Each structure stands twice: as C-alpha cells, then as structure tokens.
C-alpha cells in the first residue's frame, strides 16, 4: 500500500479522514454530506442539488463567489460540487503548500453560506435539466426512467435535479431549512488526500468547521421491492440512436451477494476483452457503447447494463446482453477467467492508490455509511469467491421477475411485444 489511511472524530462528532500519499505533489480536500434526493419529497425534489449550487455563491468569510474561485484557482485549485441520490460532495484539488486555504474555503462555504444568488442559480439549474427533457417537457433520461420504474413512489425514484415545477417552487426558506437539517457533524465527513500529515490536518479542519452542530443522521426509509416483473417502459423519441438500460435490484454492499456481483460486473465489463464488449461490440458490431455498472445505497443496490445503438439493433442488443446473464446463471465461470479478473483488479488498485479522487471517495464518502475495508482486504475477500457462488448469485439476481428495462428512441413502443418475447427466450421459465 502506497498510502496511509487515518481517521479521527472531533469533539463535534465530525469525522476527519486523511489519506497520506507522501510521494505525490498535489493534494485534494473533500467534504461529503449524507444528503441527496432520497431525503426529499416530491414537493421539495431538487432542493439538495439547488443547495449545492447556492453554497458556491459565497459564505460569511468569502462573500464574493468570483473572488473565492479566483483565490482557489491561483493556488492550483478548482471548486467542484456534485449531488447524488444519497450524498452530496464538495472538493478542490490544491497545492500542498496551500492546504490550509483549501480547507478554510470549503469549510466556510458548506457551513456558513450567504444564500446569495438564489434566482440566478434557479435559472442555471432549469437550463441544466434541459438535457434530460424533450421539447414537450418529458423526461427522456433513461437512467431517471429506470430508477422511477424500479423504485416507484419511494424517494430513490426521484430525480436528483428535481423537476422544473419543483425547482421553480423552492424558496430560500426551503434551502435554509434543508441546510440546517442535514449539514451537521453526524452527517458529514471531511477527507484530505496527498502529501499531508494527519496531525497537521486536524486543527485546520477543526478551525474551518468550528460551530458545526452535532446533529443526527438522516432517517432513510428502505424501499420495498416486489419482484413482479419483467417491467418494460418505452419512450418514443425522434433521435438517431436508442438508449437502453437493463436494471436488476440487488442487495447493499454489506450483503454476502455483493462480492460475487463485483466479480460479475468485472467479467462483463472490465476491458475490451470482457464479455459485453467482446460479444456486443467487437464480435457482432451491435453497438458502439455498452457497459455494466452498479449503483449502491445504504440499504439496496442495482445492477445495470446500459447501451446505445441504432434503432434496428435494439432487439439483438437486448438478446445478447440477457444471453450473457443467462450464461452466468447456467455455467460456472472458469477459474482461469476469475484469476484474470483478480489479477487486473490487483493492478488496478495499485493505480487507484495514486488517484486522489478515488481515495477520498473510497475512504471518505464510504465513511458516511460504514467503515470501509482496505484495498488489500477487499482483494482478499474477492479471491475467496468461488464459481459456484457466482452462479448462485446470478441465478438469484438475473431473473425475469426482477428485470426492469427502459429504452428511449425512435418508434421503440412498437417493439414492446417483441421485447417480452426476447426476454422469455433469453431468461426462460420465469414469466
């Protein structure tokens, strides 16, 4: 391991993680907050994302947003923010000699905002969300559609950015109340990575986040997912390509099925010779873009296959992707393929040890939900997974009754009956 991880908890309850990587020449400061669209209602949908935007408009000690951005950029930094369904994230790279400034600025922005520029940010967000809407105002983002299909009325089915109507209705009072409820020590982790020292970082964080209330973890209701599928949602859109997402619900990271699913994802989509790329792109030329991924929350997860193809190739892509999942269900993975995946992961973890963004997410953001294991512990646990376990997990996961399929493209709705027949052929015996 080329870095040292250390964790402390301040008197306020704020957790501070450092990833000491002494051989690097850059540092990264990050603030992770356990709040996102799953902590909203339809009426307040988008408030977490809206608040993320507003926080960069200035704070008590840095009231001018252009000045504070210039201050950070002059020392190698760049202020960034991102809102997800279950967390929000703020960071800046920084030259190690100016680490104190990076911590001071981020601490002030997230704990003492001015709530300035609200109407301007509202207009920016409304422009931003146009990427997900067509001319009629319909949501055409296949990722949003499949999450709504899977989670229904549960908050995990809400859009991260909200809807135009919900964003227009949000008030300064809504933003202030959301900040007061969720931006507290219990729901926050500060992580700093690079050529840093833990004992030097702690007093800087303590000063920058002084006055942060202890607070409490947010209440999160677990979704109830009933396997009553397959569920298919198709949206006609006059575009040159069709966007496709196949999604299966999975347990969370703490479940025994998690590690076999990590290896399944790597078998399907780890490089150009992995199963999805080899079968769908390199061998059959059915699509240019295809990938397998997982989205994980504290209590549930998803396993997704996403692709973009010409409309005429939608059915062959679905059949090929489901056929590979059927192969995992029916045939034990050869030991040689597992060994190859593990060897690549071992090398990949060495590469990631030099990636500060990965380090703060792996050990800072994860700390919001649970104590993360080391890269070495993760690799050792993966090496204990057997082909029989992979087959058993595939049989439990990739079933027709758990399948959620969304596609957006030209005249896709006319293919609904054929898609159901395709599913029956590829994953037989469950309808």
C-alpha positions as CSV (number, residue, x, y, z in Angstrom):
1,X,0.0,0.0,0.0
2,X,1.4,3.4,-1.0
3,X,-0.8,5.4,1.3
4,X,-1.7,5.5,4.9
5,X,-5.3,6.0,6.0
6,X,-6.1,7.6,9.3
7,X,-9.5,8.5,10.9
8,X,-10.3,10.8,13.8
9,X,-13.5,12.2,15.2
10,X,-13.6,15.8,16.5
11,X,-15.5,16.8,19.7
12,X,-18.4,17.9,17.5
13,X,-18.7,14.4,16.0
14,X,-17.3,15.4,12.6
15,X,-15.2,12.6,11.2
16,X,-11.9,13.5,9.5
17,X,-10.1,11.0,7.2
18,X,-6.6,11.6,5.8
19,X,-5.0,9.6,3.1
20,X,-1.3,10.3,3.3
21,X,0.4,9.8,0.0
22,X,3.8,11.3,0.5
23,X,5.3,10.7,-3.0
24,X,2.6,12.9,-4.8
25,X,2.8,16.6,-5.5
26,X,-0.8,17.5,-5.3
27,X,-3.5,17.4,-2.6
28,X,-7.3,17.1,-2.6
29,X,-9.7,18.4,0.1
30,X,-13.3,16.9,0.1
31,X,-16.4,17.3,2.1
32,X,-19.0,14.5,2.0
33,X,-22.6,15.1,3.2
34,X,-25.2,12.4,3.6
35,X,-28.0,14.2,1.8
36,X,-29.4,13.9,-1.6
37,X,-32.7,13.4,-3.5
38,X,-33.7,10.3,-1.3
39,X,-34.0,12.8,1.6
40,X,-36.6,14.9,-0.3
41,X,-40.3,14.7,-1.1
42,X,-42.0,15.4,-4.5
43,X,-42.7,18.9,-3.3
44,X,-39.0,19.6,-2.3
45,X,-37.5,17.5,-5.0
46,X,-34.2,19.1,-6.2
47,X,-33.6,21.0,-3.0
48,X,-30.3,19.2,-2.3
49,X,-28.9,19.9,-5.8
50,X,-30.2,23.5,-5.6
51,X,-28.4,24.0,-2.3
52,X,-25.2,22.6,-3.7
53,X,-25.3,25.3,-6.4
54,X,-26.1,28.1,-3.9
55,X,-23.3,27.1,-1.5
56,X,-20.8,28.1,-4.1
57,X,-22.3,31.6,-4.3
58,X,-20.4,32.8,-1.2
59,X,-20.1,32.5,2.5
60,X,-19.6,34.5,5.6
61,X,-15.9,34.9,5.2
62,X,-15.9,34.7,1.4
63,X,-19.0,36.5,0.2
64,X,-18.0,37.1,-3.4
65,X,-18.1,33.9,-5.5
66,X,-15.8,35.1,-8.2
67,X,-13.2,36.3,-5.7
68,X,-13.2,33.0,-3.8
69,X,-12.9,31.0,-7.0
70,X,-10.0,33.2,-8.1
71,X,-8.4,32.7,-4.7
72,X,-8.5,28.9,-5.0
73,X,-7.6,28.8,-8.7
74,X,-4.5,30.9,-8.0
75,X,-3.1,28.1,-5.9
76,X,-3.9,25.2,-8.2
77,X,-7.4,24.6,-7.1
78,X,-10.9,24.3,-8.7
79,X,-14.1,24.2,-6.6
80,X,-16.4,21.4,-7.5
81,X,-19.7,20.0,-6.3
82,X,-21.9,17.0,-7.1
83,X,-25.3,15.9,-5.8
84,X,-26.4,12.2,-5.9
85,X,-29.4,10.4,-4.6
86,X,-27.9,9.6,-1.2
87,X,-25.0,12.1,-0.8
88,X,-23.5,15.4,-1.8
89,X,-19.8,16.1,-2.4
90,X,-17.6,19.2,-2.5
91,X,-13.9,19.2,-3.3
92,X,-11.0,21.1,-4.6
93,X,-7.5,20.0,-5.7
94,X,-4.9,22.2,-4.1
95,X,-1.2,22.7,-4.0
96,X,0.0,21.0,-0.7
97,X,1.6,24.3,0.4
98,X,-1.8,25.9,0.4
99,X,-3.7,23.1,2.1
100,X,-4.9,25.4,4.9
101,X,-6.6,27.7,2.4
102,X,-8.5,24.8,0.7
103,X,-9.8,23.5,4.0
104,X,-10.7,27.0,5.1
105,X,-12.7,27.9,2.0
106,X,-14.6,24.6,1.7
107,X,-15.4,24.7,5.4
108,X,-16.8,28.2,5.2
109,X,-18.8,27.5,2.1
110,X,-20.6,24.5,3.4
111,X,-21.1,25.6,7.0
112,X,-21.7,29.4,6.7
113,X,-23.3,30.1,3.4
114,X,-24.8,33.5,2.5
115,X,-27.6,32.0,0.4
116,X,-26.9,34.6,-2.3
117,X,-27.7,34.3,-6.0
118,X,-30.7,32.1,-5.5
119,X,-32.7,33.3,-8.5
120,X,-29.6,33.2,-10.8
121,X,-28.9,29.6,-9.7
122,X,-32.5,28.7,-10.2
123,X,-32.2,29.7,-13.9
124,X,-28.9,27.9,-14.3
125,X,-30.5,24.7,-12.9
126,X,-33.5,25.0,-15.1
127,X,-31.1,25.3,-18.1
128,X,-29.1,22.3,-16.8
129,X,-32.0,20.0,-16.6
130,X,-33.0,20.6,-20.2
131,X,-30.5,17.9,-21.2
132,X,-33.0,15.4,-19.6
133,X,-36.1,16.8,-21.2
134,X,-37.5,16.8,-24.8
135,X,-39.4,19.7,-26.4
136,X,-42.6,18.6,-24.8
137,X,-41.1,18.6,-21.3
138,X,-41.0,14.8,-21.0
139,X,-38.1,13.2,-19.1
140,X,-36.0,11.3,-21.7
141,X,-33.1,10.3,-19.5
142,X,-33.1,6.5,-19.4
143,X,-31.3,6.5,-16.1
144,X,-34.1,8.5,-14.5
145,X,-36.8,6.5,-16.1
146,X,-35.4,3.1,-14.9
147,X,-35.0,4.4,-11.3
148,X,-38.6,5.6,-11.3
149,X,-39.7,2.3,-12.7
150,X,-37.7,0.3,-10.1
151,X,-38.4,2.4,-7.0
152,X,-41.9,3.8,-7.9
153,X,-43.0,6.4,-5.2
154,X,-40.0,5.8,-3.0
155,X,-37.6,8.8,-2.7
156,X,-34.9,6.8,-4.5
157,X,-37.1,7.1,-7.6
158,X,-37.0,11.0,-7.5
159,X,-34.7,12.8,-9.9
160,X,-31.6,14.3,-8.5
161,X,-32.1,17.7,-10.1
162,X,-35.9,17.7,-9.4
163,X,-38.5,18.8,-11.9
164,X,-39.0,22.2,-13.5
165,X,-42.1,22.7,-11.4
166,X,-40.4,21.6,-8.1
167,X,-37.4,23.8,-8.7
168,X,-39.5,26.8,-9.6
169,X,-41.4,26.4,-6.3
170,X,-38.4,26.1,-3.9
171,X,-37.9,29.1,-1.7
172,X,-34.9,30.5,0.3
173,X,-36.7,29.2,3.4
174,X,-36.6,25.7,1.9
175,X,-32.9,25.9,1.2
176,X,-32.1,27.2,4.7
177,X,-34.2,24.5,6.3
178,X,-32.6,21.8,4.3
179,X,-29.1,23.1,5.2
180,X,-30.0,23.3,8.9
181,X,-31.4,19.8,8.9
182,X,-28.7,17.9,7.0
183,X,-25.4,19.9,7.2
184,X,-24.2,18.7,10.6
185,X,-21.3,16.8,12.1
186,X,-23.2,13.5,12.2
187,X,-24.0,13.6,8.5
188,X,-20.6,14.9,7.3
189,X,-17.1,13.6,6.7
190,X,-14.1,15.7,5.7
191,X,-11.3,13.8,3.8
192,X,-7.9,15.1,2.7
193,X,-5.5,13.2,0.5
194,X,-2.0,13.8,-0.8
195,X,1.4,14.6,0.8
196,X,-0.3,15.6,4.1
197,X,0.0,14.8,7.8
198,X,-3.0,13.8,9.8
199,X,-1.9,15.7,12.9
200,X,-1.5,18.9,10.8
201,X,-4.9,18.4,9.1
202,X,-6.9,18.0,12.2
203,X,-6.5,21.5,13.7
204,X,-7.1,23.1,10.2
205,X,-10.4,21.2,9.9
206,X,-11.4,22.0,13.5
207,X,-11.0,25.7,12.9
208,X,-12.7,25.7,9.5
209,X,-15.7,23.8,10.7
210,X,-16.0,25.4,14.1
211,X,-19.6,25.8,15.2
212,X,-20.9,22.9,13.1
213,X,-23.8,21.5,15.0
214,X,-23.6,17.8,16.1
215,X,-27.0,16.9,14.6
216,X,-28.2,13.4,13.8
217,X,-28.1,11.0,10.9
218,X,-31.0,11.4,8.4
219,X,-33.9,9.0,8.6
220,X,-33.9,6.8,5.4
221,X,-36.9,4.5,4.7
222,X,-35.9,1.3,3.0
223,X,-37.6,0.7,-0.4
224,X,-39.9,-2.3,-0.7
225,X,-39.1,-4.0,-4.0
226,X,-41.6,-6.7,-5.0
227,X,-40.4,-9.0,-7.8
228,X,-43.4,-8.8,-10.1
229,X,-41.7,-8.2,-13.4
230,X,-40.5,-8.1,-16.0
231,X,-41.2,-4.4,-16.2
232,X,-40.7,-2.6,-19.6
233,X,-41.0,1.1,-20.2
234,X,-40.5,2.5,-23.7
235,X,-40.5,6.1,-24.8
236,X,-40.6,7.2,-28.5
237,X,-38.1,9.9,-29.3
238,X,-37.0,11.0,-32.7
239,X,-33.2,10.6,-32.4
240,X,-30.6,8.7,-34.4
241,X,-29.9,6.2,-31.6
242,X,-31.8,4.3,-29.0
243,X,-30.7,4.5,-25.3
244,X,-31.2,1.3,-23.3
245,X,-30.9,0.3,-19.7
246,X,-31.5,-3.1,-18.2
247,X,-31.7,-3.0,-14.4
248,X,-32.0,-5.6,-11.6
249,X,-32.3,-4.8,-7.9
250,X,-29.5,-6.1,-5.7
251,X,-28.7,-6.1,-2.0
252,X,-26.4,-3.5,-0.5
253,X,-22.7,-3.7,-0.1
254,X,-23.0,-5.4,3.3
255,X,-24.8,-8.4,1.9
256,X,-23.0,-11.6,1.0
257,X,-24.1,-11.3,-2.6
258,X,-22.1,-8.1,-3.0
259,X,-18.7,-9.6,-3.8
260,X,-19.9,-12.1,-6.4
261,X,-21.7,-9.2,-8.0
262,X,-18.5,-7.2,-8.1
263,X,-16.8,-10.1,-10.0
264,X,-19.8,-10.5,-12.3
265,X,-19.6,-6.8,-13.3
266,X,-15.8,-7.2,-13.9
267,X,-16.4,-10.3,-16.1
268,X,-19.0,-8.4,-18.1
269,X,-17.3,-5.0,-18.4
270,X,-13.7,-4.6,-17.3
271,X,-11.9,-4.0,-20.6
272,X,-12.2,-4.6,-24.4
273,X,-11.8,-8.4,-24.0
274,X,-14.6,-8.7,-21.3
275,X,-17.8,-10.3,-22.2
276,X,-20.1,-7.4,-23.1
277,X,-17.6,-5.5,-25.2
278,X,-16.4,-8.7,-26.9
279,X,-19.8,-10.1,-27.7
280,X,-21.8,-6.9,-28.5
281,X,-19.2,-4.6,-30.0
282,X,-16.1,-6.4,-31.2
283,X,-17.7,-9.6,-32.4
284,X,-21.2,-8.6,-33.6
285,X,-21.0,-4.8,-34.1
286,X,-24.3,-4.2,-32.5
287,X,-23.4,-1.1,-30.5
288,X,-20.6,1.3,-30.0
289,X,-21.3,2.0,-26.4
290,X,-22.1,-0.7,-23.8
291,X,-21.3,-1.0,-20.1
292,X,-22.2,-2.8,-16.9
293,X,-22.3,-0.9,-13.6
294,X,-23.7,-1.0,-10.1
295,X,-25.3,1.8,-8.1
296,X,-25.1,1.2,-4.3
297,X,-27.0,2.8,-1.4
298,X,-27.0,2.0,2.3
299,X,-29.9,-0.5,2.0
300,X,-30.2,-1.6,-1.6
301,X,-28.4,-1.5,-4.9
302,X,-28.9,-2.0,-8.7
303,X,-27.0,-3.9,-11.4
304,X,-27.3,-2.2,-14.7
305,X,-26.4,-2.8,-18.3
306,X,-26.5,0.3,-20.5
307,X,-26.1,0.6,-24.2
308,X,-26.6,2.9,-27.1
309,X,-27.4,1.5,-30.6
310,X,-29.2,2.2,-33.8
311,X,-32.9,1.5,-33.5
312,X,-32.8,-1.6,-35.8
313,X,-30.3,-3.2,-33.4
314,X,-32.2,-2.8,-30.1
315,X,-33.6,-6.3,-30.0
316,X,-30.3,-8.0,-30.8
317,X,-28.5,-6.0,-28.2
318,X,-31.1,-6.9,-25.5
319,X,-31.0,-10.6,-26.5
320,X,-27.2,-10.6,-26.5
321,X,-26.9,-8.9,-23.1
322,X,-29.5,-11.1,-21.5
323,X,-27.9,-14.1,-23.1
324,X,-24.6,-13.3,-21.3
325,X,-26.5,-13.1,-18.0
326,X,-28.1,-16.4,-18.7
327,X,-24.7,-17.9,-19.3
328,X,-23.7,-16.7,-15.8
329,X,-26.8,-18.4,-14.4
330,X,-26.2,-21.7,-16.2
331,X,-22.5,-22.3,-16.4
332,X,-19.8,-21.9,-13.8
333,X,-17.2,-19.3,-14.6
334,X,-13.9,-20.9,-15.5
335,X,-11.3,-20.5,-12.7
336,X,-8.9,-19.0,-15.3
337,X,-11.3,-16.2,-16.0
338,X,-11.7,-15.4,-12.4
339,X,-7.9,-15.4,-11.9
340,X,-7.6,-12.9,-14.8
341,X,-10.2,-10.6,-13.3
342,X,-8.5,-10.7,-9.9
343,X,-5.1,-10.0,-11.5
344,X,-6.4,-7.0,-13.3
345,X,-8.1,-5.7,-10.1
346,X,-4.8,-6.1,-8.2
347,X,-3.0,-3.9,-10.7
348,X,-6.0,-1.5,-10.9
349,X,-5.9,-1.0,-7.1
350,X,-2.2,-0.1,-7.4
351,X,-3.2,2.5,-10.0
352,X,-6.0,3.8,-7.8
353,X,-3.7,4.4,-4.9
354,X,-2.3,7.3,-6.9
355,X,-5.7,8.7,-7.7
356,X,-6.7,11.2,-5.0
357,X,-10.3,11.4,-6.2
358,X,-10.7,7.6,-5.8
359,X,-9.1,7.6,-2.4
360,X,-11.3,10.3,-0.9
361,X,-14.4,8.6,-2.3
362,X,-13.4,5.1,-1.2
363,X,-12.4,6.1,2.3
364,X,-14.2,9.4,2.9
365,X,-17.6,9.1,1.2
366,X,-17.9,5.4,2.2
367,X,-17.3,6.5,5.9
368,X,-20.7,8.3,5.6
369,X,-22.4,4.9,5.6
370,X,-19.9,2.3,7.1
371,X,-16.3,1.7,7.9
372,X,-14.5,0.9,4.6
373,X,-12.2,-2.0,4.3
374,X,-8.7,-1.6,2.9
375,X,-7.9,-2.4,-0.8
376,X,-6.0,-5.4,0.4
377,X,-8.9,-6.7,2.5
378,X,-11.2,-6.2,-0.5
379,X,-8.9,-8.1,-2.8
380,X,-8.5,-11.0,-0.3
381,X,-12.3,-11.3,0.1
382,X,-12.8,-11.3,-3.7
383,X,-10.2,-14.1,-4.0
384,X,-12.4,-16.3,-1.8
385,X,-15.4,-16.1,-4.1
386,X,-16.0,-19.4,-5.9
387,X,-17.5,-20.1,-9.4
388,X,-20.4,-21.8,-7.6
389,X,-21.1,-18.7,-5.6
390,X,-21.1,-16.6,-8.7
391,X,-23.6,-18.9,-10.4
392,X,-25.9,-19.0,-7.4
393,X,-25.9,-15.2,-7.1
394,X,-26.5,-14.8,-10.8
395,X,-29.5,-17.2,-10.5
396,X,-31.0,-15.1,-7.7
397,X,-30.3,-11.8,-9.4
398,X,-30.9,-12.1,-13.1
399,X,-34.5,-13.3,-13.2
400,X,-37.3,-12.2,-15.3
401,X,-39.4,-11.1,-12.4
402,X,-36.6,-8.7,-11.3
403,X,-35.9,-7.2,-14.7
404,X,-36.6,-3.5,-15.4
405,X,-36.0,-2.5,-19.0
406,X,-36.2,1.1,-20.3
407,X,-35.5,2.3,-23.8
408,X,-35.7,5.7,-25.4
409,X,-35.5,6.1,-29.1
410,X,-37.4,6.1,-32.5
411,X,-40.6,4.0,-32.5
412,X,-39.5,1.8,-29.7
413,X,-43.0,1.4,-28.3
414,X,-44.0,-0.8,-31.2
415,X,-41.3,-3.3,-30.1
416,X,-42.9,-4.0,-26.7
417,X,-44.3,-7.3,-27.6
418,X,-41.1,-8.4,-29.3
419,X,-39.1,-7.3,-26.3
420,X,-41.1,-9.5,-24.0
421,X,-40.6,-12.5,-26.3
422,X,-36.9,-11.7,-26.4
423,X,-36.8,-11.7,-22.6
424,X,-38.6,-15.0,-22.5
425,X,-36.1,-16.6,-24.9
426,X,-33.0,-15.2,-23.1
427,X,-34.2,-15.8,-19.5
428,X,-36.7,-18.6,-19.8
429,X,-39.1,-20.1,-17.3
430,X,-39.9,-17.1,-15.2
431,X,-42.9,-15.5,-16.9
